[in-house]
Amino acid sequence: MIIFGTKGYLYQLAILTLVCGRCGNPSAHTLRKRVTKFTLFFVPLFPVSTKYATQCTFCGAEQWVTKEQAEQLQVQSATGHGGQPYGQPQQQQPYQS
C-alpha cells in the first residue's frame, strides 16, 4: 500500500502598509506565500503549486497577486516605501445595506 497526498504550507513574507481595495482604509497587509507539496508516506517531496496573496488586517479581504507583484512588494517593504496602493485603482463604492 502506497500512501500519498498533498500538504499545504503558509509563509508570511512581509507586513506592508497599503490602501485596501475593498474597505479603502490605509492599513497593514500581510504578504503570504502558500505552497502545496506532494507527499509520499507523509514526507513532503516537491511543490505542486505556489500562490501569493495579501490580506488586509482591518477588514480581512484577501487579494491574490502574481509572483512578480509579490517580489515588488517585498522590495518596497525592505526599502520602507510600502505606503502606496498596488494593482489597478479601485473606485469608491457607496455603502449598501
NUTOR-498763 format. One record per atom (N, C-alpha, C): residue number from 0; residue in three letters; atom name; x, y, z. Coordinates in steps of 0.05 Angstrom, whole numbers, plus 32768, in hexadecimal, padded with zeros to 4 digits. Example, Ala and Ser with C-alpha at 12.3 -4.5 7.8 and 13.67 -1.06 7.14 Angstrom:
# residues 2
<seq->0, type->ALA, atom->N, px->8108, py->7F8E, pz->809C>
<seq->0, type->ALA, atom->CA, px->80F6, py->7FA6, pz->809C>
<seq->0, type->ALA, atom->C, px->8108, py->7FBE, pz->809C>
<seq->1, type->SER, atom->N, px->8101, py->7FD3, pz->808E>
<seq->1, type->SER, atom->CA, px->8111, py->7FEB, pz->808F>
<seq->1, type->SER, atom->C, px->8102, py->8001, pz->809D>
This chain:
# residues 97
<seq->0, type->MET, atom->N, px->8011, py->7FE8, pz->8000>
<seq->0, type->MET, atom->CA, px->8000, py->8000, pz->8000>
<seq->0, type->MET, atom->C, px->8012, py->8019, pz->8000>
<seq->1, type->ILE, atom->N, px->800C, py->802B, pz->7FEE>
<seq->1, type->ILE, atom->CA, px->801B, py->8044, pz->7FEC>
<seq->1, type->ILE, atom->C, px->8009, py->805B, pz->7FF6>
<seq->2, type->ILE, atom->N, px->8013, py->806B, pz->8008>
<seq->2, type->ILE, atom->CA, px->8004, py->8081, pz->8013>
<seq->2, type->ILE, atom->C, px->8010, py->809B, pz->8008>
<seq->3, type->PHE, atom->N, px->7FFF, py->80AA, pz->7FFA>
<seq->3, type->PHE, atom->CA, px->8008, py->80C3, pz->7FEE>
<seq->3, type->PHE, atom->C, px->7FF2, py->80D8, pz->7FF1>
<seq->4, type->GLY, atom->N, px->7FF9, py->80F1, pz->7FED>
<seq->4, type->GLY, atom->CA, px->7FE6, py->8107, pz->7FEF>
<seq->4, type->GLY, atom->C, px->7FF4, py->8122, pz->7FEC>
<seq->5, type->THR, atom->N, px->7FE8, py->8137, pz->7FF7>
<seq->5, type->THR, atom->CA, px->7FF3, py->8151, pz->7FF6>
<seq->5, type->THR, atom->C, px->7FF1, py->815E, pz->8012>
<seq->6, type->LYS, atom->N, px->8003, py->8171, pz->8016>
<seq->6, type->LYS, atom->CA, px->8003, py->8180, pz->802F>
<seq->6, type->LYS, atom->C, px->8009, py->819D, pz->8029>
<seq->7, type->GLY, atom->N, px->7FFA, py->81AF, pz->8036>
<seq->7, type->GLY, atom->CA, px->7FFD, py->81CC, pz->8031>
<seq->7, type->GLY, atom->C, px->800E, py->81D9, pz->8046>
<seq->8, type->TYR, atom->N, px->801E, py->81EC, pz->803D>
<seq->8, type->TYR, atom->CA, px->8030, py->81FC, pz->804F>
<seq->8, type->TYR, atom->C, px->802A, py->8219, pz->804A>
<seq->9, type->LEU, atom->N, px->8029, py->8229, pz->805F>
<seq->9, type->LEU, atom->CA, px->8024, py->8246, pz->805E>
<seq->9, type->LEU, atom->C, px->803B, py->8255, pz->8069>
<seq->10, type->TYR, atom->N, px->8047, py->8267, pz->8059>
<seq->10, type->TYR, atom->CA, px->805E, py->8277, pz->8062>
<seq->10, type->TYR, atom->C, px->8056, py->8294, pz->8061>
<seq->11, type->GLN, atom->N, px->805C, py->82A3, pz->8077>
<seq->11, type->GLN, atom->CA, px->8058, py->82BF, pz->8077>
<seq->11, type->GLN, atom->C, px->8072, py->82CD, pz->806E>
<seq->12, type->LEU, atom->N, px->8070, py->82DB, pz->8058>
<seq->12, type->LEU, atom->CA, px->8088, py->82E7, pz->804C>
<seq->12, type->LEU, atom->C, px->808D, py->8304, pz->8056>
<seq->13, type->ALA, atom->N, px->8078, py->8314, pz->805A>
<seq->13, type->ALA, atom->CA, px->807C, py->8330, pz->8061>
<seq->13, type->ALA, atom->C, px->8061, py->833B, pz->806C>
<seq->14, type->ILE, atom->N, px->8064, py->8351, pz->807B>
<seq->14, type->ILE, atom->CA, px->804D, py->8360, pz->8083>
<seq->14, type->ILE, atom->C, px->8050, py->837C, pz->8077>
<seq->15, type->LEU, atom->N, px->803C, py->8385, pz->8068>
<seq->15, type->LEU, atom->CA, px->803D, py->839D, pz->8059>
<seq->15, type->LEU, atom->C, px->8026, py->83B0, pz->8061>
<seq->16, type->THR, atom->N, px->802A, py->83CA, pz->805E>
<seq->16, type->THR, atom->CA, px->8014, py->83DD, pz->8061>
<seq->16, type->THR, atom->C, px->800B, py->83E5, pz->8045>
<seq->17, type->LEU, atom->N, px->7FF2, py->83DC, pz->803F>
<seq->17, type->LEU, atom->CA, px->7FE7, py->83E1, pz->8025>
<seq->17, type->LEU, atom->C, px->7FCA, py->83EC, pz->8028>
<seq->18, type->VAL, atom->N, px->7FBF, py->83F7, pz->8013>
<seq->18, type->VAL, atom->CA, px->7FA3, py->83FF, pz->8013>
<seq->18, type->VAL, atom->C, px->7F93, py->83E7, pz->8008>
<seq->19, type->CYS, atom->N, px->7F80, py->83DE, pz->8018>
<seq->19, type->CYS, atom->CA, px->7F70, py->83C7, pz->8012>
<seq->19, type->CYS, atom->C, px->7F5D, py->83CD, pz->7FFA>
<seq->20, type->GLY, atom->N, px->7F5C, py->83BB, pz->7FE7>
<seq->20, type->GLY, atom->CA, px->7F4A, py->83BF, pz->7FD1>
<seq->20, type->GLY, atom->C, px->7F2D, py->83BA, pz->7FD8>
<seq->21, type->ARG, atom->N, px->7F27, py->83AD, pz->7FEE>
<seq->21, type->ARG, atom->CA, px->7F0C, py->83A7, pz->7FF6>
<seq->21, type->ARG, atom->C, px->7F01, py->83BC, pz->8009>
<seq->22, type->CYS, atom->N, px->7F0F, py->83C1, pz->801F>
<seq->22, type->CYS, atom->CA, px->7F04, py->83D4, pz->8033>
<seq->22, type->CYS, atom->C, px->7F0F, py->83F0, pz->8030>
<seq->23, type->GLY, atom->N, px->7F25, py->83F4, pz->8021>
<seq->23, type->GLY, atom->CA, px->7F2F, py->840E, pz->801C>
<seq->23, type->GLY, atom->C, px->7F40, py->841A, pz->8032>
<seq->24, type->ASN, atom->N, px->7F46, py->840A, pz->8047>
<seq->24, type->ASN, atom->CA, px->7F56, py->8413, pz->805E>
<seq->24, type->ASN, atom->C, px->7F73, py->840E, pz->8059>
<seq->25, type->PRO, atom->N, px->7F84, py->8421, pz->8060>
<seq->25, type->PRO, atom->CA, px->7FA1, py->841B, pz->8060>
<seq->25, type->PRO, atom->C, px->7FA8, py->840B, pz->8079>
<seq->26, type->SER, atom->N, px->7FAD, py->83F2, pz->8075>
<seq->26, type->SER, atom->CA, px->7FB2, py->83E0, pz->808C>
<seq->26, type->SER, atom->C, px->7FC8, py->83CC, pz->8085>
<seq->27, type->ALA, atom->N, px->7FD0, py->83BD, pz->8099>
<seq->27, type->ALA, atom->CA, px->7FE4, py->83A8, pz->8096>
<seq->27, type->ALA, atom->C, px->7FD9, py->8391, pz->8086>
<seq->28, type->HIS, atom->N, px->7FE9, py->8387, pz->8073>
<seq->28, type->HIS, atom->CA, px->7FE2, py->8370, pz->8063>
<seq->28, type->HIS, atom->C, px->7FF9, py->835C, pz->8067>
<seq->29, type->THR, atom->N, px->7FF1, py->8342, pz->8069>
<seq->29, type->THR, atom->CA, px->8006, py->832E, pz->806B>
<seq->29, type->THR, atom->C, px->8009, py->8322, pz->804F>
<seq->30, type->LEU, atom->N, px->8022, py->831F, pz->8047>
<seq->30, type->LEU, atom->CA, px->8028, py->8312, pz->802D>
<seq->30, type->LEU, atom->C, px->802F, py->82F5, pz->8034>
<seq->31, type->ARG, atom->N, px->801F, py->82E2, pz->8028>
<seq->31, type->ARG, atom->CA, px->8023, py->82C6, pz->802E>
<seq->31, type->ARG, atom->C, px->8028, py->82B5, pz->8016>
<seq->32, type->LYS, atom->N, px->8036, py->82A0, pz->801A>
<seq->32, type->LYS, atom->CA, px->803D, py->828D, pz->8005>
<seq->32, type->LYS, atom->C, px->8031, py->8272, pz->800D>
<seq->33, type->ARG, atom->N, px->8020, py->8266, pz->7FFC>
<seq->33, type->ARG, atom->CA, px->8014, py->824C, pz->8001>
<seq->33, type->ARG, atom->C, px->8021, py->8238, pz->7FEE>
<seq->34, type->VAL, atom->N, px->802D, py->8223, pz->7FFA>
<seq->34, type->VAL, atom->CA, px->803A, py->820E, pz->7FEA>
<seq->34, type->VAL, atom->C, px->802C, py->81F4, pz->7FF0>
<seq->35, type->THR, atom->N, px->8024, py->81E6, pz->7FDB>
<seq->35, type->THR, atom->CA, px->8018, py->81CB, pz->7FDE>
<seq->35, type->THR, atom->C, px->802D, py->81B7, pz->7FD4>
<seq->36, type->LYS, atom->N, px->8034, py->81A3, pz->7FE5>
<seq->36, type->LYS, atom->CA, px->8049, py->8190, pz->7FDE>
<seq->36, type->LYS, atom->C, px->803D, py->8174, pz->7FDC>
<seq->37, type->PHE, atom->N, px->8047, py->8164, pz->7FCA>
<seq->37, type->PHE, atom->CA, px->8040, py->8148, pz->7FC7>
<seq->37, type->PHE, atom->C, px->804E, py->8138, pz->7FDD>
<seq->38, type->THR, atom->N, px->8040, py->8127, pz->7FEA>
<seq->38, type->THR, atom->CA, px->804C, py->8117, pz->7FFF>
<seq->38, type->THR, atom->C, px->8049, py->80F9, pz->7FF9>
<seq->39, type->LEU, atom->N, px->805E, py->80EA, pz->8001>
<seq->39, type->LEU, atom->CA, px->805E, py->80CD, pz->7FFE>
<seq->39, type->LEU, atom->C, px->8066, py->80C2, pz->8019>
<seq->40, type->PHE, atom->N, px->8054, py->80B2, pz->8024>
<seq->40, type->PHE, atom->CA, px->8058, py->80A7, pz->803F>
<seq->40, type->PHE, atom->C, px->805C, py->80BE, pz->8053>
<seq->41, type->PHE, atom->N, px->804C, py->80D4, pz->8050>
<seq->41, type->PHE, atom->CA, px->804C, py->80EB, pz->8062>
<seq->41, type->PHE, atom->C, px->8066, py->80FB, pz->8061>
<seq->42, type->VAL, atom->N, px->8077, py->80F7, pz->804C>
<seq->42, type->VAL, atom->CA, px->8090, py->8106, pz->8049>
<seq->42, type->VAL, atom->C, px->808B, py->8119, pz->8031>
<seq->43, type->PRO, atom->N, px->808D, py->8133, pz->8036>
<seq->43, type->PRO, atom->CA, px->808A, py->8146, pz->801F>
<seq->43, type->PRO, atom->C, px->80A1, py->8144, pz->800C>
<seq->44, type->LEU, atom->N, px->809B, py->8140, pz->7FF2>
<seq->44, type->LEU, atom->CA, px->80B0, py->813C, pz->7FDE>
<seq->44, type->LEU, atom->C, px->80B5, py->8154, pz->7FCC>
<seq->45, type->PHE, atom->N, px->80A0, py->815E, pz->7FBF>
<seq->45, type->PHE, atom->CA, px->80A5, py->8175, pz->7FAD>
<seq->45, type->PHE, atom->C, px->808C, py->8186, pz->7FAC>
<seq->46, type->PRO, atom->N, px->808F, py->81A0, pz->7FA6>
<seq->46, type->PRO, atom->CA, px->8078, py->81B2, pz->7FA5>
<seq->46, type->PRO, atom->C, px->8067, py->81AD, pz->7F8C>
<seq->47, type->VAL, atom->N, px->804D, py->81AD, pz->7F90>
<seq->47, type->VAL, atom->CA, px->803A, py->81AA, pz->7F7A>
<seq->47, type->VAL, atom->C, px->8030, py->81C5, pz->7F71>
<seq->48, type->SER, atom->N, px->802A, py->81D7, pz->7F84>
<seq->48, type->SER, atom->CA, px->8021, py->81F2, pz->7F7C>
<seq->48, type->SER, atom->C, px->802B, py->8206, pz->7F91>
<seq->49, type->THR, atom->N, px->802F, py->821F, pz->7F87>
<seq->49, type->THR, atom->CA, px->8037, py->8235, pz->7F98>
<seq->49, type->THR, atom->C, px->8025, py->824D, pz->7F91>
<seq->50, type->LYS, atom->N, px->8019, py->8259, pz->7FA5>
<seq->50, type->LYS, atom->CA, px->8007, py->8270, pz->7FA1>
<seq->50, type->LYS, atom->C, px->800F, py->8286, pz->7FB6>
<seq->51, type->TYR, atom->N, px->800B, py->829F, pz->7FAD>
<seq->51, type->TYR, atom->CA, px->8011, py->82B6, pz->7FBE>
<seq->51, type->TYR, atom->C, px->7FF7, py->82C6, pz->7FC3>
<seq->52, type->ALA, atom->N, px->7FF4, py->82D1, pz->7FDB>
<seq->52, type->ALA, atom->CA, px->7FDC, py->82E1, pz->7FE1>
<seq->52, type->ALA, atom->C, px->7FE3, py->82F5, pz->7FF6>
<seq->53, type->THR, atom->N, px->7FD4, py->830B, pz->7FF6>
<seq->53, type->THR, atom->CA, px->7FD5, py->831F, pz->800B>
<seq->53, type->THR, atom->C, px->7FBB, py->831F, pz->8019>
<seq->54, type->GLN, atom->N, px->7FBC, py->8323, pz->8034>
<seq->54, type->GLN, atom->CA, px->7FA3, py->8324, pz->8044>
<seq->54, type->GLN, atom->C, px->7FA2, py->833D, pz->8055>
<seq->55, type->CYS, atom->N, px->7F8C, py->834B, pz->8053>
<seq->55, type->CYS, atom->CA, px->7F88, py->8364, pz->8063>
<seq->55, type->CYS, atom->C, px->7F83, py->835C, pz->8080>
<seq->56, type->THR, atom->N, px->7F91, py->8368, pz->8092>
<seq->56, type->THR, atom->CA, px->7F8D, py->8362, pz->80AF>
<seq->56, type->THR, atom->C, px->7F75, py->8371, pz->80BA>
<seq->57, type->PHE, atom->N, px->7F6A, py->8385, pz->80AB>
<seq->57, type->PHE, atom->CA, px->7F53, py->8394, pz->80B4>
<seq->57, type->PHE, atom->C, px->7F39, py->8386, pz->80AE>
<seq->58, type->CYS, atom->N, px->7F35, py->837E, pz->8094>
<seq->58, type->CYS, atom->CA, px->7F1C, py->8372, pz->808D>
<seq->58, type->CYS, atom->C, px->7F1E, py->8354, pz->8086>
<seq->59, type->GLY, atom->N, px->7F37, py->834A, pz->8083>
<seq->59, type->GLY, atom->CA, px->7F3B, py->832E, pz->807D>
<seq->59, type->GLY, atom->C, px->7F3A, py->8326, pz->8060>
<seq->60, type->ALA, atom->N, px->7F37, py->833A, pz->804E>
<seq->60, type->ALA, atom->CA, px->7F36, py->8334, pz->8031>
<seq->60, type->ALA, atom->C, px->7F51, py->8329, pz->8028>
<seq->61, type->GLU, atom->N, px->7F4F, py->8315, pz->8017>
<seq->61, type->GLU, atom->CA, px->7F67, py->8309, pz->800C>
<seq->61, type->GLU, atom->C, px->7F68, py->830D, pz->7FEE>
<seq->62, type->GLN, atom->N, px->7F80, py->8314, pz->7FE4>
<seq->62, type->GLN, atom->CA, px->7F83, py->8319, pz->7FC7>
<seq->62, type->GLN, atom->C, px->7F9B, py->8309, pz->7FBD>
<seq->63, type->TRP, atom->N, px->7F96, py->82F9, pz->7FA8>
<seq->63, type->TRP, atom->CA, px->7FAC, py->82E9, pz->7F9D>
<seq->63, type->TRP, atom->C, px->7FBD, py->82FB, pz->7F8C>
<seq->64, type->VAL, atom->N, px->7FD7, py->82F7, pz->7F8D>
<seq->64, type->VAL, atom->CA, px->7FEB, py->8306, pz->7F7E>
<seq->64, type->VAL, atom->C, px->7FFD, py->82F3, pz->7F6F>
<seq->65, type->THR, atom->N, px->8009, py->82FC, pz->7F5A>
<seq->65, type->THR, atom->CA, px->801C, py->82EB, pz->7F4B>
<seq->65, type->THR, atom->C, px->8037, py->82EA, pz->7F5A>
<seq->66, type->LYS, atom->N, px->8048, py->82D8, pz->7F51>
<seq->66, type->LYS, atom->CA, px->8062, py->82D6, pz->7F5D>
<seq->66, type->LYS, atom->C, px->8072, py->82F0, pz->7F5A>
<seq->67, type->GLU, atom->N, px->8070, py->82FC, pz->7F43>
<seq->67, type->GLU, atom->CA, px->807F, py->8315, pz->7F3E>
<seq->67, type->GLU, atom->C, px->8075, py->832C, pz->7F50>
<seq->68, type->GLN, atom->N, px->805A, py->832D, pz->7F54>
<seq->68, type->GLN, atom->CA, px->804F, py->8342, pz->7F66>
<seq->68, type->GLN, atom->C, px->8058, py->833C, pz->7F82>
<seq->69, type->ALA, atom->N, px->8059, py->8323, pz->7F8A>
<seq->69, type->ALA, atom->CA, px->8061, py->831C, pz->7FA6>
<seq->69, type->ALA, atom->C, px->807F, py->8324, pz->7FAA>
<seq->70, type->GLU, atom->N, px->808F, py->8320, pz->7F96>
<seq->70, type->GLU, atom->CA, px->80AC, py->8327, pz->7F98>
<seq->70, type->GLU, atom->C, px->80AE, py->8346, pz->7F9A>
<seq->71, type->GLN, atom->N, px->809E, py->8355, pz->7F8A>
<seq->71, type->GLN, atom->CA, px->809F, py->8372, pz->7F8C>
<seq->71, type->GLN, atom->C, px->8096, py->837C, pz->7FA8>
<seq->72, type->LEU, atom->N, px->8082, py->836F, pz->7FB3>
<seq->72, type->LEU, atom->CA, px->8078, py->8377, pz->7FCD>
<seq->72, type->LEU, atom->C, px->808D, py->8371, pz->7FE3>
<seq->73, type->GLN, atom->N, px->809B, py->835B, pz->7FE0>
<seq->73, type->GLN, atom->CA, px->80B1, py->8355, pz->7FF3>
<seq->73, type->GLN, atom->C, px->80C7, py->836A, pz->7FF1>
<seq->74, type->VAL, atom->N, px->80CE, py->8372, pz->7FD9>
<seq->74, type->VAL, atom->CA, px->80E3, py->8387, pz->7FD6>
<seq->74, type->VAL, atom->C, px->80D9, py->83A1, pz->7FE2>
<seq->75, type->GLN, atom->N, px->80C0, py->83A8, pz->7FDE>
<seq->75, type->GLN, atom->CA, px->80B5, py->83C0, pz->7FEA>
<seq->75, type->GLN, atom->C, px->80B6, py->83BF, pz->8008>
<seq->76, type->SER, atom->N, px->80B0, py->83A7, pz->8013>
<seq->76, type->SER, atom->CA, px->80B0, py->83A3, pz->8030>
<seq->76, type->SER, atom->C, px->80CD, py->83A6, pz->803B>
<seq->77, type->ALA, atom->N, px->80E0, py->839C, pz->802C>
<seq->77, type->ALA, atom->CA, px->80FC, py->839D, pz->8035>
<seq->77, type->ALA, atom->C, px->8107, py->83B9, pz->8034>
<seq->78, type->THR, atom->N, px->80FE, py->83C9, pz->8020>
<seq->78, type->THR, atom->CA, px->8109, py->83E4, pz->801D>
<seq->78, type->THR, atom->C, px->80F8, py->83F9, pz->802C>
<seq->79, type->GLY, atom->N, px->80E1, py->83F0, pz->8037>
<seq->79, type->GLY, atom->CA, px->80D1, py->8403, pz->8047>
<seq->79, type->GLY, atom->C, px->80BE, py->8414, pz->8037>
<seq->80, type->HIS, atom->N, px->80B8, py->840C, pz->801E>
<seq->80, type->HIS, atom->CA, px->80A5, py->841A, pz->800D>
<seq->80, type->HIS, atom->C, px->808B, py->840B, pz->800A>
<seq->81, type->GLY, atom->N, px->8080, py->8400, pz->8020>
<seq->81, type->GLY, atom->CA, px->8069, py->83EE, pz->801E>
<seq->81, type->GLY, atom->C, px->804E, py->83FC, pz->8022>
<seq->82, type->GLY, atom->N, px->804D, py->8417, pz->801F>
<seq->82, type->GLY, atom->CA, px->8034, py->8425, pz->8024>
<seq->82, type->GLY, atom->C, px->8024, py->842C, pz->800C>
<seq->83, type->GLN, atom->N, px->802A, py->8420, pz->7FF5>
<seq->83, type->GLN, atom->CA, px->801C, py->8427, pz->7FDD>
<seq->83, type->GLN, atom->C, px->800A, py->8410, pz->7FD5>
<seq->84, type->PRO, atom->N, px->7FF3, py->8417, pz->7FC8>
<seq->84, type->PRO, atom->CA, px->7FE1, py->8402, pz->7FBF>
<seq->84, type->PRO, atom->C, px->7FED, py->83F3, pz->7FA8>
<seq->85, type->TYR, atom->N, px->7FE4, py->83DA, pz->7FA4>
<seq->85, type->TYR, atom->CA, px->7FEE, py->83CA, pz->7F8E>
<seq->85, type->TYR, atom->C, px->7FD7, py->83C0, pz->7F7D>
<seq->86, type->GLY, atom->N, px->7FDE, py->83B5, pz->7F66>
<seq->86, type->GLY, atom->CA, px->7FC9, py->83AB, pz->7F55>
<seq->86, type->GLY, atom->C, px->7FBB, py->83C1, pz->7F46>
<seq->87, type->GLN, atom->N, px->7FA3, py->83BB, pz->7F3C>
<seq->87, type->GLN, atom->CA, px->7F94, py->83CF, pz->7F2E>
<seq->87, type->GLN, atom->C, px->7F84, py->83E0, pz->7F41>
<seq->88, type->PRO, atom->N, px->7F81, py->83FA, pz->7F3B>
<seq->88, type->PRO, atom->CA, px->7F72, py->840B, pz->7F4E>
<seq->88, type->PRO, atom->C, px->7F55, py->8401, pz->7F52>
<seq->89, type->GLN, atom->N, px->7F4D, py->8402, pz->7F6B>
<seq->89, type->GLN, atom->CA, px->7F32, py->83FA, pz->7F72>
<seq->89, type->GLN, atom->C, px->7F20, py->8413, pz->7F75>
<seq->90, type->GLN, atom->N, px->7F08, py->8412, pz->7F6A>
<seq->90, type->GLN, atom->CA, px->7EF6, py->8428, pz->7F6E>
<seq->90, type->GLN, atom->C, px->7EE7, py->8424, pz->7F88>
<seq->91, type->GLN, atom->N, px->7EE1, py->843B, pz->7F95>
<seq->91, type->GLN, atom->CA, px->7ED2, py->843A, pz->7FAE>
<seq->91, type->GLN, atom->C, px->7EB5, py->8433, pz->7FA7>
<seq->92, type->GLN, atom->N, px->7EAA, py->841F, pz->7FB6>
<seq->92, type->GLN, atom->CA, px->7E8F, py->8417, pz->7FB2>
<seq->92, type->GLN, atom->C, px->7E7F, py->8420, pz->7FCA>
<seq->93, type->PRO, atom->N, px->7E66, py->842A, pz->7FC6>
<seq->93, type->PRO, atom->CA, px->7E56, py->8432, pz->7FDD>
<seq->93, type->PRO, atom->C, px->7E4E, py->841A, pz->7FEE>
<seq->94, type->TYR, atom->N, px->7E4B, py->841F, pz->8007>
<seq->94, type->TYR, atom->CA, px->7E43, py->840A, pz->801A>
<seq->94, type->TYR, atom->C, px->7E26, py->8401, pz->8014>
<seq->95, type->GLN, atom->N, px->7E22, py->83E7, pz->8011>
<seq->95, type->GLN, atom->CA, px->7E07, py->83DD, pz->800C>
<seq->95, type->GLN, atom->C, px->7E00, py->83CA, pz->8023>
<seq->96, type->SER, atom->N, px->7DE9, py->83CD, pz->802E>
<seq->96, type->SER, atom->CA, px->7DE1, py->83BC, pz->8044>
<seq->96, type->SER, atom->C, px->7DD0, py->83A5, pz->803B>
